[in-house]
Amino acid sequence: MLILPESQRQVQSLLRIRLAIVQICVLLPIIFSLPLQFGVIIAFAPLWTIVRIHLKQSPMLGRWLLVAITVISAAAVWFHFGTFRGRDAGVSLVAVMYSLKILECRHYRDVNLLLTLAFFMLAMNFLFTQEIWAVFYLLAALLLITHTLMYANANDVSKVEVKKGAKILLYSIPVMMFFFVFFPRLSGPLWHIPSSQSAGTGVSDSMTPGDIGALHLIDEVAFRVKFLDASPEPGDLYWRALVFENYDGLSWTQDRRRNDIPLARQEAEGDVLRYEITLEATKQRWLYGLDLPVSTPPGTRLKSDGTFSAARRVEKRIRYRGSSVTRMPLEVELPPLSRTINTELPSSGNDEAKQWARETYAQFNDTTNYVNYLLRFIYEQPFFYTLTPPILKEDMVDNFWFGTRRGFCEHYASSFVYMLRAVGIPARVVVGYHGGDYNALGDYWIITQAEAHAWAEYWMEGKGWVRVDPTAAIAPHRVEQQLLNQVGLRNFLFDDLPVADFMAESGLNIAQLWLDNVNRAWQDWVIDFNQSKQFDLFNQLKPDSWGLGRLFGISVVGILLFLAVIAWRMSRSRESLDHVARSYLILTRRLAKKGFEKHHYEGPQDFVHRVIREKPQWSGELNPILRLYLKLKFSNDSAQFAKKHKQLRTMVKRVRLVT
């Protein structure tokens, strides 16, 4: 049972607690997205308010103390970020100022300001995350703000119900959806502000053994791919990003001389695969395409090594289309500069590997047989596929090939290319992603950071560059157990792994794919609903046959009719209470003329009892009116309401109040 507050102080205390709870709920997601010290500052004011009221003490601070706290908080933001601009610095400053506002909340206008700002602060959460799960939390917070706003403006707080606030939000959803679809949109999301933090990516502009292996257990989505025609075989899913041709004995990097080699167009072999890629923000310029691309999006440049890049860094999620073939000769006629680049090795180091390679190649004197021998050597010798290889400092190829024999994909690709270059065979390292998880619910592929991969290419006369993946040559029983548990759909690298069927049929895996499909639909049709998608939707409505004017007119009439129905329903629900309240208002005016002004914190019962205590002779008239008023106000019996209401109105008109 709801106990009504009996004094203005009680009402104010309850309202302050509600305001503090609203602040905590609105700011909670922001607190977890900002540095720890700002989370403490932001949580201080609302928690201080709740504790002080619970101890029946005033939560208010002195004006000068409050000014000092504000200045110190603003200075903390400046010294941490060095600016007030940008997402993190701007949100930190605004959130701190908003949280401190409750410490000077003294008047009704302050309450309204805090609740109005709460709607704005709630929207700021979308600067940090636009995931669908956040929407459900924010809707619950929105309901709390609406309920508190009703509570702050109610004459009788006992009549403020969560159900009424939920109805108001429910009525607003169709209007919101209409304006979301039809209101002119910007070219990108309104809430996109670049973060000062670097976005994660499994591919960087250099490769040192150990870099990619460190990302293998990261499940963040790198990009999603939807094939517009038939999907290729899983073993052909090599997503090309960068080609490394320069080796300094430790790291592989791109060779700038590659830019001087023109792109040589070749005749594609096999069917062309068309696909659409949704790429998460990487803060890098290179894009991904199925090996090998034959066409790229507008504004990109396809280079002679089969990679392409955007005109600027990818600061937000983008979507582009491309086409590729899985079998296409690249540089069948090898330019002299390309041969020079891809046969170079450091002048010193790894002498044992060079000598072994030359002696082995002399036994075959044939590129194909030599490559096959290297793959067979990896399979037969005790090479292990592991996430925790020993650290290699000097003569890395010697130590790996003849010593540790434990490594991840970049160890094998790097050493394999070195063995080819040591005998004069042009070879290079390619990095990107391999494989992916197929989501049958949405008919698309999910490529995570765990699929970051490195493989090798070598050049053959008459065939051009040929892809070879030395990682796939490792004996399956030499795959580390940690990798065995995480290998997923990359199991086609290791044919005999037993974990594949289990993971494919796992209920948890199905749930993850379902959630990703829901999240992808949310990203496509809500977060990324821009001008282009809006125009596509309008085109599907065939405005030429309807006429834009007619379509707009029908939409406006529909919205007005909907609002009229809502207004009619709300007026019906208020009609009976309005008549009762009008009768009570007439009574208060009659009593005011007799010198009894009603205080704004008094309920009807407190007010009438105060009058009767001073004028006992009026009890015979006022008590029946009060009882009937309370019965009509709180009774659910609508059958006798009209009759009883007329009786109340008559009693109020006939009251004499003789002194």
GUMAR-145095 format. One record per residue: z negated, y, x of N, C-alpha, C in turn. Coordinates in pm, whole numbers, plus 50000, padded with zeros to 5 digits. Each point is the difference from the previous one (the first is absolute). Example, Ala and Ser with C-alpha at 12.3 -4.5 7.8 and 13.67 -1.06 7.14 Angstrom:
! GUMAR-145095
492204943151319500005011949911500005012050090/500725010549965499945011950082499275010949923/
END
This chain:
! GUMAR-145095
500004988150085500005011949915500005012450088/500865009549970500115012250078498885009549963/499205004150099498905009549977500535014050029/499975008449902500535013450016499065008550085/500535008450089499155008850081499295010149910/498775002750033499205008749915499885014250054/500565002750115499915013550055501265003250078/500195012850021501165004450077499974994550142/498814998950061499894995050136500454985550009/499664992149899500434986049999501514998949989/500585008349913501454999849983500695003950131/499515010350065500595004450125499874989450109/498854993350005499794989650102500964988449980/500134995549875500934989149972501445003950032/500355012449968501355004750028500255000750151/499005004650077500165000550145500204986050058/499244990449950500154986250049501404994949970/500495002849880501364995949964501045006650093/499815012750028500935006950090499984993850140/498804996550047499894993850133500694986450002/499844992349893500664986949992501515001749996/500485010149926501445002849998500505003250140/499265008350072500415003550136500074987750090/499014991349991499984988050084501204991149969/500274997949872501124991249960501355005950042/500145013249987501265006450036500235000050151/498915002150075500135001650145499874986850077/499584989449934499754987450071501224994850075/501204999249938501164995350078500345009350116/499795013149982500295009550107499034998150115/498724997349968498984998150104500404988750095/500524989049945500374988550082501295002550079/500725010749967501255003050070499845010550108/498815006150009499765010650096499034995350109/499905007250111499024996550103498584999049944/499174991750062498674996949948499155012449979/500025009550094499125011749989500315008249876/501275000749961500355007649881499624992549872/500014986750007499504992249887498545002849974/499215001250107498575003149986499805013949940/500775009850050499885013749949500395000649852/501074993349964500485000349862499014993449905/499374989050043499074992749912498655007049990/499715009250092498665006050004499645007249871/500845009349955499655008849888499764992249870/500924991349953499724992949875498804990650010/499814993350113498834991250014498715008050004/500035011550067498845008950002499635004349858/500995003249921499765004449862499344989049919/500504987850009499454988949922498574997050042/499744999750131498644996850049499015010749959/500375012750014499075010849967499685000349851/501004997549915499734999649856499144988149965/500224988750065499174988149976498555002850038/499795008150104498645003750040499465011749920/500795004349899499635011149912499795012950079/500905002050097500005012350080501375006649990/500055012750026501265007249990500934996350116/501274996849970500944996750107500645012450063/499675011949946500655012150047499505003750140/500925005150082499675004950134500085015250001/499295005850095500075014450016501425004550035/500335012349960501365004850019500395000150148/499115004850085500355000950142500084986250065/499174990949955500074986350052501314993549958/500415002549876501264994549952501195005850076/499935013050030501065006450080500064993750139/498844997550059499974994150133500594985950000/499674992049899500554986449990501525000549983/500475009449921501455001349978500735003650128/499455009750073500635004350125500004988750102/498884992950012499914989050097500994988949963/500134996949871500934989649956501445003950030/500365012649972501365004550030500264999850151/499005003750078500154999850146500184985650050/499294990649939500144986050040501434995149977/500615004249888501384996249974500925006050106/499775012550034500875006650098499884993650138/498774997350043499824994550134500504985650010/499984992649889500484986150005501534999450000/500635007949912501464999349986500725011050076/499295010950034500655011150069500855008549909/499934997749870500815007449902499474997249861/500405008349904499724997349860501264995149928/501104998850074501274995849941500164984950014/500934994549922500234985650007499194992649895/500354987449982499354992149894498524998050026/499654994150114498614996350025499095012250011/500445010250074499185012050016499865007549868/501125001649927499955007349873499154993149896/500164986849987499214992649902498535000050038/499684998850129498605000350044499345013249961/500705011050024499435013149968499795001649850/501014996749921499915001549855498914990949943/499944987450048499014990549950498585004650033/499795005350120498675004950038499605011849912/500905009649981499695011749917499714995949855/500774990549949499804995449862498654993149984/499644991650097498724992849988498825009650006/500115010750080498895009550012499875009149878/501045000749918500005009049884498864996849904/499604987449992498964996249903498655006150037/499815003850126498735005850043499815014249949/501065006449951499875013449943500445000249854/499934988549936500404998849859498855004849912/500105012249950498935005949920500435003249857/501305002549978500455004949871501034990649940/500285002549873500974991849928501385000650065/500375011750050501325001350064500084991550128/498864998250069499994991450118500244985549963/499444995849887500204986349952501484997649969/500595009449926501424998649967500885000150125/499645008350098500775000750123499924986850077/498804994250009499834987350070500824988949934/500004999549868500744989549930501515002350008/500425012549996501435002950015500494996350140/499205003550100500354996450137500004984950021/499204992949920499954985350014501374993849973/500745005549903501354994949972500905002150122/499875011750062500815003050119499634990850116/498704998250023499554991350109500424985649976/500044995949876500424986349967501454997850042/500855010149977501414998750039500164999750151/499075006050076500125000250145499874986150061/499434990549925499904986450052501374993950026/501025004749928501354994750019500605004250134/499365009550068500475003550134499724989050100/499024991349968499614989450093500544986449959/500114997549873500534987249956500675001749865/501134992949984500694999749872500104985649948/499104991450049500014986149955499584999349854/500464989549932499764999149856498534997849969/499264993350093498584997849974499245013249988/500435010350075499325012849997500135006749864/501094997149929500235006449870498924995849901/499624987250000498984995449906498655006650029/499685001650127498755006950034500055014649955/501125006650025500115014049965500025002149848/500544990449926499955001049854498564999249950/499204991050061498584999149963499285013050034/500315005950116499405012950037500455011049905/501254999549958500525009949905499274999249867/499714987849956499224998349877498605005850016/499394998050117498675005550025500015015249998/501015006150059500095014749999500155005149857/500884993649924500235004249861498734998749917/499294989050017498764997949925498965010650038/499895003250129499045010150044500395013849948/501295002949994500465012849945499645001149853/500154989149925499595000049859498495001849988/499244993650089498545000949998499555014450026/500695006750095499605013650036500295010049891/500944997049911500415009549897499544995849860/499204989549991499584995049869498765007349951/499985002849869498795005549938498944989249983/500464987949973499114988649980500454988950095/499294998250111500424990350101499924985749950/499264997649893499894986449948501324995149942/500905009249967501284996349940501114998250105/499665002350128501014998650106500084985350040/501134993849973500194985850028501154998250099/499874989450080501074996750094501284996549924/499834994249881501154996149920500885011949966/499395011449972500775011949966500805004950121/499364999850118500735003950119501164990750030/499794986949977501084990450022501155002449905/499695003849876501065003049903500835012050045/499335010250051500725011850047500974996350111/499544991950096500884995750109501134991349947/499684991249905501024991249944501095008049929/499595010349928500985008449930500905007650099/499495002750119500785007950096501024991750077/499864986649999500894991550080501465001349959/500374999249870501425001549966500595013550043/499235010749985500485013250042500205000250151/499044994350072500104999650146501244992150043/500244988649937501154991850036501315007349971/500055007249890501215007549965500315010350108/499015007950036500245010450100500254993950137/499404988550029500244993550129501474996050013/500594995149892501374995250004501005011449991/499765009849911501025009849968499825013650068/498815002750054499815013050064500775000250132/500705011250032500765000650126499114996950120/500524991550089499204995050111500485005650133/499084999950096500345003850136500704988450069/500555002650117500724989550073499064989650059/498715003450017499034990650055498685001549928/499014991250028498715000749934499295013250029/499385005549895499305012850016498814998750095/499384988050006498794998350077500254995450143/501264999650045500254995250135499755011150101/498964998250079499705008950112499844991250122/500745002350108499884991350117498594999750053/499554988050037498694998350058500075002150150/498875004150056499945001650144499904986750071/499704989349926499894986950059501374993650007/500204992450105501294993550019500104987849912/501164998149939500234988349918500174987850089/499564988449950500094987950078501394993949994/500444994350110501274993050002499914988950102/500674988949974499974988750092500995001350113/500815010250000501055001850100499855013950061/499965000750135499945012850070501225001350090/500115011450068501195002650081499944993550138/499034991250021499944992050122499324986849968/500144990350088499394986949978499374995050128/498704998149996499254993850108499374987349945/500114988850066499444987549947498575001849951/499784996649875498705001649935500025010049887/500995009449998500055010449897500214994249861/501024991749984500344994649868498984989749956/499524991750094499014989949965498755005949941/499625012150043498805006549948500145003849854/501245000449948500245004049861500294988149909/499944987950055500474988649921499144997349878/498725003150006499114997249887499815012049909/500795010650018499925011749913500924997749880/499425000749879500754996849879500575012349930/499975011750064500565011949938501514998449982/500495005049889501434999049971500775009650089/501024994850070500895008550079501145005149914/500654991149926501045004049906500274988449905/500685003149891500404990149901501525000249989/500574988449974501464998849997500424992949872/500945005949931500604993649883501494998150027/500444987550001501424997150022500765002149870/501075007450009500805003249882500914988549961/500234990950092500784987949972499104988050029/500554989550052499224988250035499205002750128/498814993950009499175001450119500484990450108/499855003650128500384991050108498964989050019/500274990950089499044989650034498805006450072/498794994549980498835005950066500155001250151/500674990350063500165000550144500875011350048/500755006349911500895011250037499365013649980/498735000349960499355012849970499455006450128/500905004650082499635007750120500295014749970/498925008049990500135014149965500015008350129/501165004650037500245006650128499475014449997/499285003950104499475013650009500455006950128/499624994550116500305006250129500504989450098/500805004550095500494991350108499485005750131/499304991750076499445004150128500844994050113/500535008850085500884995750108499515004250138/498935007850005499475004950127498664993350028/499904993250116498784992750035499505004950136/498705003850005499425005150124499034990250065/500004987649952499084990050053498774998449915/499725009549908498844999349911500405001749855/500775010549969500365003449863501515000749983/500424997649876501405001349961500165012749917/501045007650028500285012349927501495001149973/500365009749917501415002849977500615006950122/501254997350024500715006350112500845011549944/499765012050049500685011849949501504999550026/500424992150099501444999150028500744993249886/499284993149911500644993449886500695010249911/499495012249992500615010449916501415003750046/500324997050125501345003350051501034989349966/499554988849941500924989149967500425001349854/501275001749970500435001749860499884987049922/499865001849868499914988449911501374993449987/500044986950026501254992449987499964992349869/500895003549909500064993249871500574986050016/499354990249938500444986150008500284994749860/500774989549991500274993549873498804991349961/499465002449881498844992449954500404985849965/499104990750027500204986049966498974996049895/500474994249891499084996049894499875010649893/499174996849900499795009049886499155012050040/500315011449940499225012150022498794999849907/498825002350055498755000249924499605014449975/499875003749874499585013649964498534999649958/499265010150042498564999849973499485014349989/498825001249940499315012849987498624998550062/499685008850093498734999550073499115011649957/498744996949968498995010249975499075000150120/500125010250084499305000550128498775009049988/498854994750041498785008050002500105010250115/499165010549992500025010450102499664994250136/500795003350102499784995050135499825011250102/500365012349962500025011350094500944997550117/500974991449982501024997250101501375002149936/501045000750083501335002849947500814987449975/499684989050070500864988349985499774993249865/501094994249949499984992949873500264985250026/499884992149896500144985650014501184995149917/500724990850057501124993749931500094985550037/500564992149910500184985850028501024998550112/499684991550092500864998050117501284992549959/501185006250006500365012850061500525009549893/499635013050005500475009449900501495003150015/500675001549885501405004350002500175013549931/499035003849916500025013349940498575004949989/499805012950014498665005949999499965011549900/498805004849964499895010749901500615013050050/500375008949909500505013250042498965007550083/500465007250099499105007650085499414992250115/500394987350016499524991950111501154997250096/499644995450120501014997450102499864985850051/501064992249986500034986350051500425000250146/499144994750088500255000450144500714987350046/500455000250124500794988850054499184987450020/498665001049998499184988050014499604994049865/500585005149889499744994349868498775005449932/499415010750050498855006449935500425013349942/499205005549912500295013249942498695007249973/500075013049988498815008349984500275011349903/498905005949949500105011249906500085013150077/500365010649928500135013250064498655005850038/498944995849929498655005050030498994988749982/498795002450040498964989849993499704996449855/499644987649977499694995149866498545003449971/499765011449934498655004849974499454995049866/500854994449917499564994849871500884988049964/499594993049898500764988349957501425004049960/500994992650053501405003049968500684987249952/501125001849934500784988649952501465002350040/500624989850056501405001350040500694986549985/501345000649998500814987949985500834997850125/500274987550028500844996450113500684986849973/500864996050090500674987049989500144994150139/499934986850008500024993050128500714986749984/500334994250113500464986250005499174992850105/499724987449975499174992550094500814994650116/501315000449991500864995550111501105010450020/499845007650107501015010150033499985002150151/501124998850066500015002550145499775014750029/499165002750098499675013650041500365001650147/500835009750031500475002750135500654987550062/501044995249932500744988750056500575003750136/500505012250011500425005350129498845008150056/499294994750096498805006550050500365011750092/499625012249963500275011650087499294998450135/500615004850106499374998850133498595005850004/499785011449934498685006150001498984990949932/500414993749889499104990849930499674988050088/500984994850073499734988850090499005004150109/500195011950054499095004950104498585001249948/499875006149882498675002149942499284986849978/500724990049949499364987649956499954989050104/500315003350123499804990550109499065005550107/499505012149978499105006250098498614993949994/499384998550117498624995550013499315008550106/498675001049993499285007250106500314993950137/500035008450100500384995450135498984990750062/498775000549955498964991550057499194993649890/499324988950034499144993149905500684988049938/499184990549954500464987949930501044992350083/499744998850129500954993150088500124985249966/498904993849961500034985849966500894997449879/499915008749900500824998449880501485001850033/500325009950083501395002150039500564987750072/499244994650095500474988550075500184987849911/499044997849911500084988449908501205001349909/500255012249948501125002149909501334997350069/500145004950123501274998250070500244985450036/498974992950041500154985850032500334991949875/499355003349889500264992849875501405002649949/500435012750003501335003549950501094993350084/499744998150127500994993650088500294985649959/499044993849932500214986249954501014999449886/500135011149924500895000149883501225008950022/499755011750055501055010050019500715003149868/499224999649892500545002349865498925006749917/500375010849933499015007849924499374991849889/500804993449918499474992649885499054989050045/500404992150098499144989150046498725005350063/500095011350069498815005950062499035004949893/500515006749896499145004849891499334988249931/500744989549972499424988349935498924993550088/500225000150131498994994250089498725008349996/500135013349998498815008449992499214997349872/500704998649888499324997049873499334986350005/500694990450060499434986650011498795000050094/500075008350103498895001250095498755005349929/500195010049913498865005549923499414989349908/500864991949941499544989849905499244988850072/500514995750115499444988250067498785003450085/499985011950058498875003850083498865005249911/498775000150051498835003949917499905015149979/500995005649930499935014049958499265000749867/499145010249985499195001549880500285013549933/499974999849868500205012049918498635004849956/499525011350053498625004249979499905015149985/498955004449930499735014249985499125005450112/499424991150079499075004350105500464994950136/501165004750047500484995550131499215006550113/499994993750117499345006350115500725013050038/499265009150060500575012850043500834997850126/501245005049997500914998850114500215013950059/499735001550129500095013250063501235001250089/500134991750100501125000750093500844987349989/501305001450030500924988649990499794992649868/500155007349891499674994749868500844987849965/501285000250035500864988749966499584987650079/499725001650130499544988750080498724994049944/499045008749971498704995349952500114993149864/500895005349915500144993949868500824987150006/501155000350066500934988849997499474987850076/499265002550106499524988950082498484998549997/499305009749938498544999550002499374998149864/499715010949933499244999449875500754992849888/501295003349985500844994249894499375001449861/499265010849981499375003149872500375014449963/500595001949883500395013449963500525000749857/500405012349963500565002449867501495002450016/500685004249892501465000650001500555009050110/499315011350030500545008950101499914994150140/499014991250025499934993250129501244991150020/500344992649896501134990850010501335007450007/500165010449917501265007550001500195007150134/498945006250052500105007150127500354990650115/499294988850010500264990550110501374993649986/500414997049877501294993749977501145009350046/499925012849963501035009650040500005001650152/498825000050059499935001250147500734988450067/499794987749949500644988350060501525000749987/500505006349895501445001449984500555010850094/499315011250006500475010750089499944995750147/499054991450033499864995950140501244992850052/500814994349909501224993050043501245007749960/499845012949961501145008549971500514999349859/499284993449909500414999649859499455012349929/500845008549939499495011749927499074995549887/498825005649994499014996149899499105012049971/499374999849883499135011049958499014995249896/498985008149974498954996849903500235008149873/499884993549885500105006749870498664998749930/499525011049942498734999749925500265004449857/499174995149912500105003249858499044991249923/500484993949894499184991149918500794987349972/499264989149982500654987449973499364993649877/500834996649902499504993049882499515009449893/498984995749929499445007449889499534990649891/499315005349901499524992249886500895003249880/500574989849941500855002249882499145000749876/500165010749924499285001749874500954996949886/499864988049946500894995749893499795007949872/498805005749982499725007649879500855012749992/500235006350116500805012250002501334998350070/500294987950049501254997050070500225009550118/499025000650089500135008050120499174993750111/500225004750122499294994950117498995010450047/498834995250042498955008650055499914997250149/500225010350080499904998650145498785007950045/499014993050056498765006450044500025002050152/498985007050048499895002050144499824986750073/499504989849930499824986950062501334993850040/501115004449939501324994650033500675007250117/499285009450067500575006550119500374989450102/501195001350058500524989050083500915005650109/500154992050105500945003350109500834987750030/501305001950022500884989050035500985004850108/500914991450039500915003150112501454999449955/500845007050074501454999349984500644998650138/501014991750008500774999050125501485001049966/500785004250097501435002449976500814988250051/500984995749915500924989250037501445004749985/500824995650090501425003349996500624995049870/500685008949928500694996449877499124999849877/498665000550015499094999749885499185012749987/499895007750106499175011949995498534996450016/499155008049938498574997850011499574988749907/499224990650055499544988249926498485000549992/499474998549880498555000349981499394986450035/498875000350068499244987850030498525003549990/499254991449935498565002449980499214989650077/499575003150121499284990150080498674995749940/499415008249914498744996249935500184987549917/501174998749936500244988349914500094987150079/500125000950134500134987950082498654993950034/498905006849966498674994750033499724987849914/499424989850059499634988049924498975003749894/500184995749874499105004049892498544996850025/499714988950069498604996450022499325008950103/500775009350062499415009250096499835014049941/500025001049869499745012849934498505001249975/499445011450042498575002349988499564998949853/498804994349978499514997849864499895013049923/499605010850065499905012949932501355004549946/501054997750079501345003249953500464990249894/499584987650013500384989949901499505003849862/498825006049994499425003949872500665012449942/500715007650083500565012849956501515000350001/500664988950034501425000650028500835003149877/499574996049878500695003649877501444995249998/500895008449950501404996149987500775001050130/499335003050111500674999250130499974985850053/499604990449914499904986150047501364994150033/501125006649961501304994350035500285001250149/499115007250072500094999750146499534986650056/499084993749925499394987650047500124989749888/501004991750005500394991649888498914990449955/499134995850090499064989349967498635004949955/499835013149980498675004849964499634995649859/498844993749980499634994949868499455010649907/499715011950050499345010149919500955006649900/501294998350018500985007549921499894997149851/500024987249961499974996649858498705004549935/498904998650076498715004049943499985014949967/500495008350095499965014549977500975004149892/501134993049990501005003649899499474997449860/499104990049985499524996349868498605005249973/499445007350095498645004849986499875009749882/498924998049920499755009149889499725014150048/499305001150113499725013250056501295007050040/500924992550057501285005850040500785005049879/499974992349891500695004149877499375012849944/498675000750004499325012049951500375012250084/500084998250132500385011150087501415004849971/500924990549976501375003849968500075007449866/499214995449904499985006649868499475014350014/498935001850076499455013450018500985009050074/500694994450100500975008150072501155004049909/500394991049910501095003349907499585011349906/498764999549952499495010849915499955013150077/499514999350125499905012050082501395005750032/500984991250022501365004550028500585007249878/499794994549881500495006649879499345013649982/498705000750030499275012649991500585010350098/500274995650123500565009050100501405004749959/500824990849946501385003349967500115009549882/499224997349894500215007049874498995011149971/498965001150083499025010849980499945008850125/499594994250112499825007950122501325005850048/501054991750000501295004350052500985004149890/499485003749884500875004549890500405014550027/501155001850062500455013250043501215004449917/500665010450047501155005349928501094989549984/500254992550106501074990149996499754989549892/498774994849997499684989849900499985005949860/499585012549989500015006449869501425001549948/500935004050087501405001449960500594986449963/499644989550076500484986649967499524995749862/498745003249969499464996649869500735007649890/500265012750022500715007949900501424994649977/500634995650109501354994549986500004987349916/498924992050012499914987949919499835003249852/499435011849969499845004149860501315005249941/501055001050083501325004649957499935013649929/499615010350072499875013249938501335005549949/501124995050052501305005149954500234996649854/499574987949959500194996049860498985006749909/498795002450051498985006649919500135015150004/500335005150118499955014450021498645004050052/499965007450111498725003750060499155008349905/500645009149925499245008249906499354991849892/500784990349945499444991549894498884991350055/500204994450120498984991450060498715007950025/500145012250050498825008350024499325003649868/500795003449898499425003549871499234988549939/500564987850007499324988249946498684997750074/500015001950130498794997850080498925010049961/500375012849986499025010349965499434997549861/500874996549903499534997249864499054988150001/500334989850079499134988350008498625003550054/499955008350104498715004150056499205008149898/500685009349931499305008349901499464991649886/500774990249953499514991149894498794992150047/500064995350123498874992450054498755008750005/500135012350050498855009050006499495003449861/500915001349903499575003149863499194988549942/500424987650025499254988449950498624999550063/499915002650129498714999950068499105010949944/500555012049981499205011049946499514996849860/500854993649918499604996549862498884989750001/500104990150089498964989850007498675005950047/500085009050097498775006050050499395009449897/500845007049924499465009149897499344992249888/500554988349966499374991649896498634995350044/499894996250128498714995050048498965011050007/500465012750013499065011150008499735006649865/500824996649902499935007549874498634999249935/499474987649990498724998349933498895006950078/499984998450132498975006250080500125015149999/501205005349987500175014549995499335005949876/500114993249886499375005049876498484999850013/499464989550058498554999150018499545010950097/500725001750109499635010250098500085013949939/500975002349910500145013149937498795003249912/499544990049929498805002049917498795003150087/499874992850110498875002550091500115013950061/501205004550031500205013450056499595010749901/500314997949873499595009649896498485001149996/499334988250012498545000149997499435007650120/500564997950118499485007150119500205015149987/501075004249937500245014349980498995005849900/499684992349898499005004649902498645001750068/499674990150087498715000850069500005011350103/501165002950061500085010950097499695013349934/500455001549877499735012349928498515001549970/499314988749999498565000349978499215001150131/500735001750113499335001950128499844987550084/500674989249963499894987550076501364996650064/500155004350125501234997150073499924985950060/501074992649987500054986450058500315001050149/499184993550083500264999550144501124989950027/500815002650104501174991550024499614985950045/498774998250048499594986650043499304992249890/499825006049881499294993349891500954992049913/499554988049966500724992249902499575004049860/500694995149897499655003749863498554996849964/499524988250041498644996049964498975009050067/500165002850130499065008850071499995014049940/501205004949965500105013649947499305001249864/500294990849909499405000649866498494998150007/499534990750085498554997950012499305012350056/500675007350091499405012350052499875010549891/501015000949915499955009649890498884996349902/499884987049971498984995649902498605002350054/499834998550135498665002450055499575014449980/500965009250003499655014149979500025003849852/500804992949920500105002849857499814986949923/498764995349988499784987249930500485000249855/500035011749939500405000649859501494996849980/500774999950110501434996849987500284985050015/498994992350028500224985750027500604992949880/499625004049879500534993449881501515001449987/500565011050052501455002049994500724994550124/499385002150116500694996650124499974985050033/498884993249973499914985750035501044991449928/500245001849867501064992149936501405002850059/500235012950033501305003350061500164993050135/498915000350082500064993750132500224985049988/499294993249909500164985549985501434996549957/500555007549903501364997149954501025003050110/499765010750074500925003450110500044988850106/498824995450040499944989350101500624987149949/499814997349871500594987949943501525000750002/500545011749964501465001650001500555000250143/499225005650091500475001550137500094986650073/499064991249973499924987750077500274987449918/500315001649873500284988249917501474996250009/500284987049990501374994950000500484996549859/499215003449900500364996949861500945010849947/501294997150003500995009949957500214999949848/499524989549933500254998849855499285011149922/498765003150037499215010049928500055013750067/500865001450104499955012250080500385012449918/501094999349926500485011849925498935005049903/499354990749931498985003949902498805006250070/499554993650109498835004950073500295013550066/501235001750048500335012650066499975011649901/500524997849881499945010649897498565003449967/499144989650000498585002349973499385008750110/500354997350127499485008050110500475014549989/501275001849970500535013549990499315007749888/499704993249888499325006549887498575003950038/499324990850070498615002750040499935012050094/500955001150093499995011350095500255013149926/500904999849902500305012349925498815004649917/499204990549949498905003449908498685002850071/499954998450133498755002050070499585014849987/498715002349973499515013649974499285005950120/499194991850069499255004550116499165012549967/499184998649898499155011149956498825001450096/499785011950051498905002350095498705003149926/
END
